[in-house]
Amino acid sequence: MGSVGRRIEDLERSFAQSVKTGGGAGYAAALSKRFVVDSLNAMAHIRRAPLDGPIWRYDVEKLRGRGTFSAAVYVAALRVLEHPDEAEAFDIFVEKRDPRDAVPFEKLIDLVVDIAAQSRVRYQGEHL
């Protein structure tokens, strides 16, 4: 997993550098889309935990072995689900985050939370 994690972190740094040097809105849109999709997958992974085998089961401690992007994705998912692991996952994310990183992880987390909140409001309005 180490080499995969390193490659993901290298890609994140590459993306961050392209944003700094004018990589454009296309990269930001692609990153936002990937973050939202990965957050939805993380929500499914978290909810599946009681059914998954030990190797595949969600466990907040497994975030320590993942990259910054993945940790941020799980923070967003846990926040949307109002899961008790959210605070610990956020602490793990903060440990991993590089202050020089140009990727706006907090904004991406807020984006996912806002989308979920808007969806809840829309759903409740349609089903009253």
Secondary structure, 3 states (H helix, E strand, C coil): CHHHHHHHHHHHHHHHHHHHCCCCHHHHHHHHHHHHHHHHHHHHHHHCCCCCCCCCCCCHHHHHHCCHHHHHHHHHHHHHCCCCCHHHHHHHHHHHCCCCCCCCHHHHHHHHHHHHHHHHHHHHHHCC
